[in-house]
Amino acid sequence: DERVRRLTPLECERLQGFPDGWTDIPYKGKDHPPDSVRYKALGNSIAIPFWFYLLRRISAQYERPATLGSLFDGIGGFPLCWERCNGKGTAIWASEIEEFPMAVTKLRIGE
């Protein structure tokens, strides 16, 4: 059988290094967003393992506590990595123009 199987949004989250269900949020009055919205958001995101590695090394050089502000943040990849390295609440703001990524970041990282 030579059929091609499409990856599921959960598999895409795992390939990018996000926690399972990261983009599976209530959206526009429904319990789950359409898969197409999740695919787009994940495709425009960052690969978490690399950025976690890099931010952990950078954070080790700070002589005082640091915070993060993130422009064009997408679905919260940079705040997720930053807070894993520097503690909850150290990602203090994020900016995004698309509705679904903003909803993911607000739910997962906070206002």
MMTF fields as JSON, N, C-alpha, C and O atoms, coordinates in Angstrom:
{
  "mmtfVersion": "1.0.0",
  "mmtfProducer": "UNKNOWN",
  "numBonds": 443,
  "numAtoms": 444,
  "numGroups": 111,
  "numChains": 1,
  "numModels": 1,
  "chainsPerModel": [1],
  "groupsPerChain": [111],
  "chainIdList": ["A"],
  "bondAtomList": [4, 2, 8, 6, 12, 10, 16, 14, 20, 18, 24, 22, 28, 26, 32, 30, 36, 34, 40, 38, 44, 42, 48, 46, 52, 50, 56, 54, 60, 58, 64, 62, 68, 66, 72, 70, 76, 74, 80, 78, 84, 82, 88, 86, 92, 90, 96, 94, 100, 98, 104, 102, 108, 106, 112, 110, 116, 114, 120, 118, 124, 122, 128, 126, 132, 130, 136, 134, 140, 138, 144, 142, 148, 146, 152, 150, 156, 154, 160, 158, 164, 162, 168, 166, 172, 170, 176, 174, 180, 178, 184, 182, 188, 186, 192, 190, 196, 194, 200, 198, 204, 202, 208, 206, 212, 210, 216, 214, 220, 218, 224, 222, 228, 226, 232, 230, 236, 234, 240, 238, 244, 242, 248, 246, 252, 250, 256, 254, 260, 258, 264, 262, 268, 266, 272, 270, 276, 274, 280, 278, 284, 282, 288, 286, 292, 290, 296, 294, 300, 298, 304, 302, 308, 306, 312, 310, 316, 314, 320, 318, 324, 322, 328, 326, 332, 330, 336, 334, 340, 338, 344, 342, 348, 346, 352, 350, 356, 354, 360, 358, 364, 362, 368, 366, 372, 370, 376, 374, 380, 378, 384, 382, 388, 386, 392, 390, 396, 394, 400, 398, 404, 402, 408, 406, 412, 410, 416, 414, 420, 418, 424, 422, 428, 426, 432, 430, 436, 434, 440, 438],
  "bondOrderList": [1, 1, 1, 1, 1, 1, 1, 1, 1, 1, 1, 1, 1, 1, 1, 1, 1, 1, 1, 1, 1, 1, 1, 1, 1, 1, 1, 1, 1, 1, 1, 1, 1, 1, 1, 1, 1, 1, 1, 1, 1, 1, 1, 1, 1, 1, 1, 1, 1, 1, 1, 1, 1, 1, 1, 1, 1, 1, 1, 1, 1, 1, 1, 1, 1, 1, 1, 1, 1, 1, 1, 1, 1, 1, 1, 1, 1, 1, 1, 1, 1, 1, 1, 1, 1, 1, 1, 1, 1, 1, 1, 1, 1, 1, 1, 1, 1, 1, 1, 1, 1, 1, 1, 1, 1, 1, 1, 1, 1, 1],
  "groupList": [{"groupName": "ASP", "atomNameList": ["N", "CA", "C", "O"], "elementList": ["N", "C", "C", "O"], "formalChargeList": [0, 0, 0, 0], "bondAtomList": [1, 0, 2, 1, 3, 2], "bondOrderList": [1, 1, 2], "singleLetterCode": "D", "chemCompType": "L-PEPTIDE LINKING"}, {"groupName": "GLU", "atomNameList": ["N", "CA", "C", "O"], "elementList": ["N", "C", "C", "O"], "formalChargeList": [0, 0, 0, 0], "bondAtomList": [1, 0, 2, 1, 3, 2], "bondOrderList": [1, 1, 2], "singleLetterCode": "E", "chemCompType": "L-PEPTIDE LINKING"}, {"groupName": "ARG", "atomNameList": ["N", "CA", "C", "O"], "elementList": ["N", "C", "C", "O"], "formalChargeList": [0, 0, 0, 0], "bondAtomList": [1, 0, 2, 1, 3, 2], "bondOrderList": [1, 1, 2], "singleLetterCode": "R", "chemCompType": "L-PEPTIDE LINKING"}, {"groupName": "VAL", "atomNameList": ["N", "CA", "C", "O"], "elementList": ["N", "C", "C", "O"], "formalChargeList": [0, 0, 0, 0], "bondAtomList": [1, 0, 2, 1, 3, 2], "bondOrderList": [1, 1, 2], "singleLetterCode": "V", "chemCompType": "L-PEPTIDE LINKING"}, {"groupName": "LEU", "atomNameList": ["N", "CA", "C", "O"], "elementList": ["N", "C", "C", "O"], "formalChargeList": [0, 0, 0, 0], "bondAtomList": [1, 0, 2, 1, 3, 2], "bondOrderList": [1, 1, 2], "singleLetterCode": "L", "chemCompType": "L-PEPTIDE LINKING"}, {"groupName": "THR", "atomNameList": ["N", "CA", "C", "O"], "elementList": ["N", "C", "C", "O"], "formalChargeList": [0, 0, 0, 0], "bondAtomList": [1, 0, 2, 1, 3, 2], "bondOrderList": [1, 1, 2], "singleLetterCode": "T", "chemCompType": "L-PEPTIDE LINKING"}, {"groupName": "PRO", "atomNameList": ["N", "CA", "C", "O"], "elementList": ["N", "C", "C", "O"], "formalChargeList": [0, 0, 0, 0], "bondAtomList": [1, 0, 2, 1, 3, 2], "bondOrderList": [1, 1, 2], "singleLetterCode": "P", "chemCompType": "L-PEPTIDE LINKING"}, {"groupName": "CYS", "atomNameList": ["N", "CA", "C", "O"], "elementList": ["N", "C", "C", "O"], "formalChargeList": [0, 0, 0, 0], "bondAtomList": [1, 0, 2, 1, 3, 2], "bondOrderList": [1, 1, 2], "singleLetterCode": "C", "chemCompType": "L-PEPTIDE LINKING"}, {"groupName": "GLN", "atomNameList": ["N", "CA", "C", "O"], "elementList": ["N", "C", "C", "O"], "formalChargeList": [0, 0, 0, 0], "bondAtomList": [1, 0, 2, 1, 3, 2], "bondOrderList": [1, 1, 2], "singleLetterCode": "Q", "chemCompType": "L-PEPTIDE LINKING"}, {"groupName": "GLY", "atomNameList": ["N", "CA", "C", "O"], "elementList": ["N", "C", "C", "O"], "formalChargeList": [0, 0, 0, 0], "bondAtomList": [1, 0, 2, 1, 3, 2], "bondOrderList": [1, 1, 2], "singleLetterCode": "G", "chemCompType": "PEPTIDE LINKING"}, {"groupName": "PHE", "atomNameList": ["N", "CA", "C", "O"], "elementList": ["N", "C", "C", "O"], "formalChargeList": [0, 0, 0, 0], "bondAtomList": [1, 0, 2, 1, 3, 2], "bondOrderList": [1, 1, 2], "singleLetterCode": "F", "chemCompType": "L-PEPTIDE LINKING"}, {"groupName": "TRP", "atomNameList": ["N", "CA", "C", "O"], "elementList": ["N", "C", "C", "O"], "formalChargeList": [0, 0, 0, 0], "bondAtomList": [1, 0, 2, 1, 3, 2], "bondOrderList": [1, 1, 2], "singleLetterCode": "W", "chemCompType": "L-PEPTIDE LINKING"}, {"groupName": "ILE", "atomNameList": ["N", "CA", "C", "O"], "elementList": ["N", "C", "C", "O"], "formalChargeList": [0, 0, 0, 0], "bondAtomList": [1, 0, 2, 1, 3, 2], "bondOrderList": [1, 1, 2], "singleLetterCode": "I", "chemCompType": "L-PEPTIDE LINKING"}, {"groupName": "TYR", "atomNameList": ["N", "CA", "C", "O"], "elementList": ["N", "C", "C", "O"], "formalChargeList": [0, 0, 0, 0], "bondAtomList": [1, 0, 2, 1, 3, 2], "bondOrderList": [1, 1, 2], "singleLetterCode": "Y", "chemCompType": "L-PEPTIDE LINKING"}, {"groupName": "LYS", "atomNameList": ["N", "CA", "C", "O"], "elementList": ["N", "C", "C", "O"], "formalChargeList": [0, 0, 0, 0], "bondAtomList": [1, 0, 2, 1, 3, 2], "bondOrderList": [1, 1, 2], "singleLetterCode": "K", "chemCompType": "L-PEPTIDE LINKING"}, {"groupName": "HIS", "atomNameList": ["N", "CA", "C", "O"], "elementList": ["N", "C", "C", "O"], "formalChargeList": [0, 0, 0, 0], "bondAtomList": [1, 0, 2, 1, 3, 2], "bondOrderList": [1, 1, 2], "singleLetterCode": "H", "chemCompType": "L-PEPTIDE LINKING"}, {"groupName": "SER", "atomNameList": ["N", "CA", "C", "O"], "elementList": ["N", "C", "C", "O"], "formalChargeList": [0, 0, 0, 0], "bondAtomList": [1, 0, 2, 1, 3, 2], "bondOrderList": [1, 1, 2], "singleLetterCode": "S", "chemCompType": "L-PEPTIDE LINKING"}, {"groupName": "ALA", "atomNameList": ["N", "CA", "C", "O"], "elementList": ["N", "C", "C", "O"], "formalChargeList": [0, 0, 0, 0], "bondAtomList": [1, 0, 2, 1, 3, 2], "bondOrderList": [1, 1, 2], "singleLetterCode": "A", "chemCompType": "L-PEPTIDE LINKING"}, {"groupName": "ASN", "atomNameList": ["N", "CA", "C", "O"], "elementList": ["N", "C", "C", "O"], "formalChargeList": [0, 0, 0, 0], "bondAtomList": [1, 0, 2, 1, 3, 2], "bondOrderList": [1, 1, 2], "singleLetterCode": "N", "chemCompType": "L-PEPTIDE LINKING"}, {"groupName": "MET", "atomNameList": ["N", "CA", "C", "O"], "elementList": ["N", "C", "C", "O"], "formalChargeList": [0, 0, 0, 0], "bondAtomList": [1, 0, 2, 1, 3, 2], "bondOrderList": [1, 1, 2], "singleLetterCode": "M", "chemCompType": "L-PEPTIDE LINKING"}],
  "groupTypeList": [0, 1, 2, 3, 2, 2, 4, 5, 6, 4, 1, 7, 1, 2, 4, 8, 9, 10, 6, 0, 9, 11, 5, 0, 12, 6, 13, 14, 9, 14, 0, 15, 6, 6, 0, 16, 3, 2, 13, 14, 17, 4, 9, 18, 16, 12, 17, 12, 6, 10, 11, 10, 13, 4, 4, 2, 2, 12, 16, 17, 8, 13, 1, 2, 6, 17, 5, 4, 9, 16, 4, 10, 0, 9, 12, 9, 9, 10, 6, 4, 7, 11, 1, 2, 7, 18, 9, 14, 9, 5, 17, 12, 11, 17, 16, 1, 12, 1, 1, 10, 6, 19, 17, 3, 5, 14, 4, 2, 12, 9, 1],
  "groupIdList": [1, 2, 3, 4, 5, 6, 7, 8, 9, 10, 11, 12, 13, 14, 15, 16, 17, 18, 19, 20, 21, 22, 23, 24, 25, 26, 27, 28, 29, 30, 31, 32, 33, 34, 35, 36, 37, 38, 39, 40, 41, 42, 43, 44, 45, 46, 47, 48, 49, 50, 51, 52, 53, 54, 55, 56, 57, 58, 59, 60, 61, 62, 63, 64, 65, 66, 67, 68, 69, 70, 71, 72, 73, 74, 75, 76, 77, 78, 79, 80, 81, 82, 83, 84, 85, 86, 87, 88, 89, 90, 91, 92, 93, 94, 95, 96, 97, 98, 99, 100, 101, 102, 103, 104, 105, 106, 107, 108, 109, 110, 111],
  "secStructList": [7, 7, 7, 7, 7, 7, 7, 7, 2, 2, 2, 2, 2, 2, 2, 2, 6, 7, 7, 6, 6, 6, 6, 7, 7, 7, 5, 6, 6, 5, 1, 1, 7, 7, 2, 2, 2, 2, 2, 2, 2, 2, 2, 6, 1, 7, 7, 2, 2, 2, 2, 2, 2, 2, 2, 2, 2, 2, 2, 6, 6, 7, 1, 1, 7, 7, 7, 3, 3, 3, 1, 1, 7, 6, 6, 6, 2, 2, 2, 2, 2, 2, 2, 2, 2, 2, 7, 6, 6, 7, 3, 3, 3, 3, 7, 7, 7, 1, 2, 2, 2, 2, 2, 2, 2, 2, 2, 2, 6, 7, 7],
  "xCoordList": [0.848, 0.0, 0.893, 1.748, 0.704, 1.571, 0.864, 1.189, -0.096, -0.767, 0.164, 0.989, 0.012, 0.787, -0.1, -1.242, 0.427, -0.325, 0.123, 1.319, -0.827, -0.541, -0.274, -0.926, 0.679, 0.946, -0.248, -0.917, -0.511, -1.57, -1.023, 0.193, -1.894, -1.4, -0.602, 0.379, -1.006, -0.261, 1.159, 2.117, 1.302, 2.635, 3.466, 4.672, 2.832, 3.551, 4.016, 5.124, 3.17, 3.579, 4.796, 5.749, 4.77, 5.897, 7.164, 8.251, 7.045, 8.219, 8.839, 10.057, 8.008, 8.494, 8.968, 9.615, 8.653, 9.094, 8.105, 8.442, 6.896, 5.878, 5.25, 5.253, 4.712, 3.968, 2.747, 2.192, 2.342, 1.16, -0.053, -0.3, -0.798, -2.01, -1.801, -2.754, -0.596, -0.276, -1.217, -1.647, -1.537, -2.4, -3.853, -4.675, -4.178, -5.55, -6.28, -6.36, -6.803, -7.439, -8.871, -9.201, -9.716, -11.035, -10.841, -10.046, -11.571, -11.347, -12.645, -13.314, -12.99, -14.19, -15.443, -16.26, -15.586, -16.775, -16.841, -17.852, -15.794, -15.764, -14.699, -13.78, -14.839, -13.878, -12.5, -11.502, -12.427, -11.161, -11.095, -12.116, -9.905, -9.776, -9.713, -9.45, -9.946, -9.762, -8.29, -7.395, -8.052, -6.665, -5.874, -4.682, -6.509, -5.791, -5.185, -4.086, -5.885, -5.383, -4.176, -3.194, -4.262, -3.15, -1.93, -0.81, -2.136, -1.019, -0.313, 0.916, -1.086, -0.494, 0.338, 1.467, -0.237, 0.474, 1.756, 2.786, 1.703, 2.894, 3.929, 5.131, 3.466, 4.391, 5.118, 6.225, 4.495, 5.113, 5.855, 6.302, 5.985, 6.586, 8.077, 8.691, 8.629, 10.047, 10.19, 9.243, 11.375, 11.695, 12.214, 13.296, 11.434, 11.717, 13.07, 13.766, 13.497, 14.752, 15.975, 16.781, 16.118, 17.269, 17.239, 18.238, 16.084, 15.995, 16.105, 16.637, 15.607, 15.785, 17.273, 17.756, 17.988, 19.43, 20.14, 20.945, 19.835, 20.498, 20.141, 21.026, 18.869, 18.47, 19.004, 19.302, 19.127, 19.713, 21.169, 21.614, 21.904, 23.314, 23.432, 24.288, 22.578, 22.601, 22.212, 22.862, 21.15, 20.667, 21.716, 21.741, 22.571, 23.61, 24.638, 25.376, 24.69, 25.674, 25.18, 25.975, 23.883, 23.343, 23.84, 23.949, 24.137, 24.565, 23.406, 23.563, 22.251, 21.055, 19.838, 19.933, 18.706, 17.504, 17.13, 17.295, 16.635, 16.27, 14.84, 14.311, 14.235, 12.891, 12.915, 13.896, 11.812, 11.726, 10.487, 9.407, 10.655, 9.558, 9.756, 10.874, 8.702, 8.828, 7.938, 6.715, 8.537, 7.796, 7.475, 8.265, 6.334, 5.897, 6.047, 6.718, 5.414, 5.659, 5.059, 5.554, 4.027, 3.407, 2.665, 1.882, 2.901, 2.158, 2.899, 2.647, 3.802, 4.448, 5.69, 6.028, 6.379, 7.586, 8.714, 9.327, 8.988, 10.067, 9.739, 10.59, 8.531, 8.221, 8.274, 8.701, 7.849, 7.91, 9.356, 9.651, 10.249, 11.669, 12.253, 12.962, 11.947, 12.489, 12.073, 12.903, 10.778, 10.313, 10.831, 10.97, 11.12, 11.756, 13.163, 13.636, 13.827, 15.193, 15.231, 16.093, 14.31, 14.401, 13.272, 13.282, 12.313, 11.235, 9.936, 9.926, 8.856, 7.509, 7.387, 7.837, 6.784, 6.566, 7.689, 7.587, 8.763, 9.875, 9.675, 10.375, 8.743, 8.345, 7.206, 6.075, 7.511, 6.548, 5.613, 4.551, 5.964, 5.029, 5.381, 6.517, 4.37, 4.54, 3.613, 2.551, 4.021, 3.24, 2.996, 3.904, 1.778, 1.416, 0.224, -0.575, 0.092, -1.014, -2.116, -3.237, -1.823, -2.83, -3.622, -3.074, -4.919, -5.847, -5.565, -5.505, -5.392, -5.195, -3.897, -3.932, -2.755, -1.537, -1.661, -1.13, -2.359, -2.558, -3.354, -3.042, -4.378, -5.203, -4.39, -4.56, -3.498, -2.649, -1.711, -1.6, -1.042, -0.101, -0.799, -0.28, -1.958, -2.697, -3.081, -3.007, -3.494, -3.9, -2.694, -2.728, -1.644, -0.507, 0.503, 1.087, 0.709, 1.705, 1.025, 1.542, -0.114, -0.838, -0.977, -0.386, -1.76, -1.971, -0.656, -0.576],
  "yCoordList": [-1.176, 0.0, 1.24, 1.388, 2.112, 3.282, 4.591, 5.644, 4.518, 5.738, 6.545, 5.993, 7.83, 8.729, 9.143, 9.559, 9.029, 9.405, 10.777, 11.032, 11.652, 12.987, 12.904, 12.14, 13.689, 13.762, 14.392, 15.261, 13.967, 14.577, 15.827, 15.97, 16.734, 17.898, 17.493, 18.154, 16.426, 15.948, 15.538, 15.868, 14.823, 14.429, 15.651, 15.678, 16.663, 17.897, 18.62, 19.156, 18.636, 19.237, 18.516, 19.155, 17.2, 16.424, 16.648, 16.746, 16.731, 16.982, 18.349, 18.511, 19.322, 20.662, 20.774, 21.757, 19.772, 19.79, 20.414, 20.619, 20.721, 21.279, 20.169, 19.011, 20.505, 19.509, 19.022, 19.761, 17.797, 17.242, 18.137, 18.568, 18.406, 19.198, 20.696, 21.422, 21.181, 22.605, 23.485, 24.539, 23.061, 23.872, 23.398, 23.942, 22.416, 21.905, 22.649, 22.184, 23.805, 24.691, 24.995, 24.848, 25.413, 25.904, 27.13, 28.016, 27.175, 28.248, 28.59, 27.711, 29.851, 30.364, 29.607, 29.227, 29.393, 28.769, 27.257, 26.654, 26.635, 25.176, 24.602, 25.303, 23.318, 22.67, 22.509, 22.478, 22.406, 22.174, 23.033, 23.245, 23.536, 24.293, 23.336, 22.148, 23.827, 22.98, 22.581, 23.353, 21.384, 20.93, 21.888, 22.09, 22.482, 23.383, 24.568, 25.011, 25.084, 26.207, 25.761, 26.491, 24.566, 24.029, 23.781, 24.109, 23.201, 22.96, 24.259, 24.321, 25.295, 26.578, 27.151, 27.598, 27.13, 27.683, 26.915, 27.52, 25.603, 24.785, 24.945, 24.948, 25.077, 25.27, 26.593, 26.721, 27.59, 28.905, 29.08, 30.181, 28.007, 28.099, 27.759, 27.624, 27.627, 27.294, 25.856, 25.267, 25.304, 23.984, 24.187, 24.735, 23.742, 23.984, 23.441, 24.169, 22.222, 21.7, 22.583, 22.805, 23.079, 23.924, 25.214, 25.592, 25.891, 27.166, 27.003, 27.88, 25.889, 25.625, 25.487, 26.061, 24.741, 24.56, 25.919, 26.222, 26.726, 28.015, 28.974, 29.611, 29.075, 29.978, 29.531, 30.364, 28.23, 27.735, 28.184, 28.586, 28.119, 28.55, 30.058, 30.532, 30.807, 32.264, 32.65, 33.494, 32.032, 32.359, 32.084, 32.765, 31.109, 30.775, 31.898, 31.944, 32.797, 33.885, 35.13, 36.02, 35.205, 36.383, 36.475, 35.471, 37.688, 37.923, 38.347, 38.467, 38.572, 38.946, 38.35, 37.953, 38.285, 37.735, 38.517, 39.736, 37.821, 38.456, 38.081, 37.055, 38.941, 38.685, 38.708, 39.129, 38.246, 38.165, 38.883, 38.758, 39.63, 40.16, 39.588, 39.596, 39.096, 38.386, 39.005, 39.024, 39.509, 40.046, 38.942, 38.015, 39.034, 38.051, 36.645, 35.788, 36.445, 35.277, 33.972, 32.901, 34.023, 32.776, 32.103, 32.748, 30.81, 30.037, 29.893, 28.954, 30.812, 30.843, 29.994, 29.58, 29.72, 28.898, 29.532, 28.874, 30.806, 31.458, 31.622, 31.323, 32.09, 32.147, 30.776, 30.67, 29.724, 28.37, 28.001, 27.545, 28.195, 27.89, 28.768, 28.285, 30.054, 30.996, 30.626, 30.593, 30.346, 30.029, 28.68, 28.478, 27.756, 26.5, 26.771, 26.069, 27.776, 28.105, 29.033, 28.883, 29.982, 31.062, 31.117, 31.979, 30.23, 30.186, 30.805, 31.693, 30.318, 30.794, 32.282, 32.771, 32.993, 34.42, 35.308, 36.53, 34.734, 35.556, 35.983, 36.877, 35.369, 35.848, 36.831, 36.426, 38.124, 39.114, 39.654, 40.181, 39.544, 39.947, 39.272, 38.861, 39.175, 38.616, 39.38, 39.853, 39.49, 40.201, 39.291, 38.599, 39.301, 38.491, 39.156, 39.806, 39.004, 39.645, 38.667, 39.091, 37.379, 36.408, 35.906, 35.69, 35.727, 35.416, 34.076, 34.029, 32.999, 31.692, 31.617, 31.171, 32.031, 32.009, 32.845, 32.467, 33.981, 34.783, 33.998, 34.045, 33.281, 32.5, 31.392, 31.122, 30.744, 29.679, 30.262, 29.723, 31.355, 31.966, 32.435, 32.23, 33.055, 33.517, 32.361, 32.474, 31.247, 30.103, 29.409, 29.077, 29.192, 28.407, 29.195, 28.655, 30.457, 31.272, 32.227, 32.481, 32.744, 33.685, 35.029, 35.282, 35.878, 37.219, 37.953, 39.105],
  "zCoordList": [0.0, 0.0, 0.0, 0.873, -0.955, -1.087, -0.739, -1.287, 0.168, 0.602, 1.504, 2.232, 1.437, 2.288, 3.454, 3.26, 4.65, 5.84, 6.311, 6.446, 6.56, 7.064, 8.565, 9.277, 9.036, 10.472, 11.179, 10.619, 12.381, 13.178, 13.859, 13.985, 14.299, 15.045, 16.291, 16.631, 16.971, 18.141, 17.739, 18.438, 16.624, 16.161, 15.795, 16.042, 15.208, 14.875, 16.137, 16.176, 17.169, 18.443, 18.995, 19.443, 18.967, 19.486, 18.665, 19.234, 17.339, 16.492, 16.784, 16.706, 17.117, 17.434, 18.877, 19.239, 19.714, 21.102, 22.071, 23.237, 21.623, 22.51, 23.338, 22.921, 24.502, 25.282, 24.492, 23.679, 24.734, 24.066, 24.319, 25.446, 23.259, 23.37, 23.47, 23.749, 23.254, 23.397, 22.569, 23.037, 21.349, 20.482, 20.49, 19.753, 21.291, 21.37, 22.486, 23.623, 22.131, 23.109, 22.674, 21.497, 23.6, 23.186, 22.288, 22.602, 21.169, 20.206, 19.489, 18.946, 19.491, 18.836, 19.253, 18.413, 20.544, 21.079, 20.944, 21.304, 20.437, 20.299, 21.229, 21.651, 21.539, 22.441, 21.824, 22.544, 20.5, 19.795, 18.542, 17.887, 18.194, 16.95, 15.758, 15.942, 14.553, 13.378, 13.238, 13.581, 12.737, 12.552, 11.671, 11.905, 10.662, 9.751, 10.497, 10.162, 11.499, 12.296, 13.117, 13.245, 13.664, 14.467, 13.581, 13.972, 12.383, 11.464, 11.1, 11.096, 10.794, 10.42, 11.562, 11.36, 12.765, 13.924, 14.216, 14.512, 14.135, 14.393, 13.291, 13.557, 12.059, 10.937, 10.99, 10.467, 11.624, 11.752, 13.072, 13.394, 13.83, 15.15, 15.123, 14.065, 16.321, 16.482, 16.967, 17.49, 16.789, 17.333, 18.756, 18.964, 19.715, 21.131, 21.597, 22.305, 21.257, 21.82, 21.553, 22.457, 20.346, 20.041, 20.853, 21.466, 20.855, 21.555, 23.062, 23.742, 23.59, 25.019, 25.337, 26.313, 24.528, 24.706, 24.682, 25.563, 23.673, 23.52, 24.668, 25.237, 25.003, 26.089, 27.443, 28.298, 27.643, 28.901, 29.012, 30.087, 27.918, 27.94, 28.122, 28.869, 27.442, 27.592, 29.017, 29.634, 29.54, 30.885, 31.956, 32.981, 31.738, 32.715, 32.852, 33.836, 31.88, 31.906, 32.645, 32.945, 32.942, 33.609, 35.041, 35.745, 35.455, 36.829, 37.715, 38.93, 37.119, 37.885, 37.179, 36.018, 37.86, 37.231, 35.97, 35.917, 34.978, 33.713, 33.337, 33.764, 32.527, 32.036, 30.511, 29.898, 29.908, 28.454, 27.956, 28.531, 26.886, 26.082, 24.689, 24.174, 24.076, 22.804, 21.733, 21.877, 20.667, 19.529, 18.535, 18.358, 17.892, 16.893, 17.452, 16.879, 18.563, 19.387, 18.876, 19.229, 18.07, 17.632, 18.767, 19.465, 18.961, 19.965, 21.292, 22.046, 21.574, 22.89, 23.022, 24.131, 21.938, 22.002, 22.806, 23.647, 22.55, 23.283, 24.765, 25.603, 25.125, 26.561, 27.223, 28.373, 26.525, 27.087, 27.408, 28.512, 26.454, 26.683, 27.789, 28.672, 27.728, 28.705, 30.119, 31.028, 30.306, 31.656, 32.137, 33.344, 31.232, 31.638, 32.166, 33.061, 31.622, 32.044, 33.257, 34.123, 33.327, 34.308, 35.326, 36.205, 35.228, 36.203, 35.716, 34.864, 36.274, 35.927, 36.199, 37.236, 35.274, 35.439, 34.942, 35.045, 34.403, 33.911, 32.458, 31.983, 31.749, 30.426, 30.675, 30.944, 30.585, 31.07, 29.992, 30.326, 28.719, 27.68, 26.359, 26.126, 25.508, 24.168, 23.227, 23.633, 21.988, 20.993, 19.792, 19.33, 19.299, 18.129, 17.466, 18.14, 16.15, 15.443, 15.043, 14.76, 15.014, 14.605, 15.804, 16.884, 15.593, 16.676, 17.365, 18.593, 16.613, 17.241, 18.044, 19.191, 17.494, 18.32, 19.591, 20.635, 19.51, 20.722, 21.765, 22.955, 21.315, 22.245, 22.91, 24.099, 22.136, 22.702, 23.757, 24.858, 23.422, 24.361, 25.629, 26.726, 25.501, 26.682, 27.595, 28.818, 26.991, 27.801, 28.439, 29.624, 27.671, 28.138, 28.97, 29.909, 28.635, 29.341, 30.323, 31.411, 29.939, 30.783, 30.105, 29.054, 30.718, 30.146, 30.198, 29.773]
}
